[in-house]
Amino acid sequence: MRHYTAINITALVLSEVVTAPAVMAADDAEANAAELAKKLQNPIANLISVPVQNNWDFGIGSADAMRFTANVQPVIPFSVGDDWNLITRTIMPVIHAESPVPGGSSVSGVGDIVQSFFLSPKEAVGGWIVGGGPVFLYPSASDDSLGGEKWGAGPTAVALRQQNGWTYGMLANHLWSFAGSDSRQAIDATFMQPFFAYTTKTYTTFGLNTESIYDWENNRWTVPLNLTVQQLVKFGSQPVAFTVGGRYYADKPEGGPDWGLRFVVTLLFPK
């Protein structure tokens, strides 16, 4: 394993004959790494990636329970003509939830899948990278306690700017349920994720975001504040990003978690 850090040019200089090609190769590697680190902070980058986002939430309910969620989130872009990309983002949660009440049973399985489609111009618009399209909710939960048993759909959009190592912007969507079990509550929820990140010259990224949800059916917020550190590394020719972080719930429904941890492994497949 090696970090994407500056390459020691001196070690590459074997003779005057090979010095120039070695320096050029090092420069190319640095430029590619810098571009990859930049794309990592862009949720609609033209880059195939497979993040596995592991989340632990603590302090749930009267039993002070823990909930573990592994979100498998493949991002796959498609070129649509000369000027547009279509980016698919899918979230497939695998969950283990302890009982929130003493004496209850834990439950494990797959949760509901959320899939977004972003149509995005290949060139920035006034310096902003933008995209938008539909988002869908699929009632794929293996246990009724892990999902809403509802089909849902709505709009999604993202806008961000990148300059001088900084990335900032917002991703948002809204889901309404339109079919599913009549015995379950309707879904009417807004998701908002403003994000700020700074990437250093050693491809370490410090990030701050919220993943806020407003439940219009129950008139309540869930507002986790996430602080993360990400490092881009390479195993042979395979680039991988590792992210660690923690979160504090600034607002939550009664019985919701107090705090949480996050560990993400992201496999990258540059074109």
VENGI-V232105 format. One line per field, one symbol per residue. phi: phi as a letter, one per 40 degrees, with the letter a starting at -180 (. if undefined). Layout:
phi: ???
This chain:
phi: .bccbdcccdccccaccccccccccccccccccccccccdcbcbccacabcbccbbbbgcgccfcbbbbbccbcbbcbcbgcbbbbbbbbbbcbbbbcccbdgcbcbbiccccbbbbbcbccbcbggbcbaaicbbbbccdcbccbacfbcaaicaaaaabbafgcbaiabaabbbcbahcccbccbabbbbbcababbcccgcbbbbabbcbbcccbfabbbcbbbbbbbcbabgcccbbbbbababccaacdgcccaababbbbcbbcc
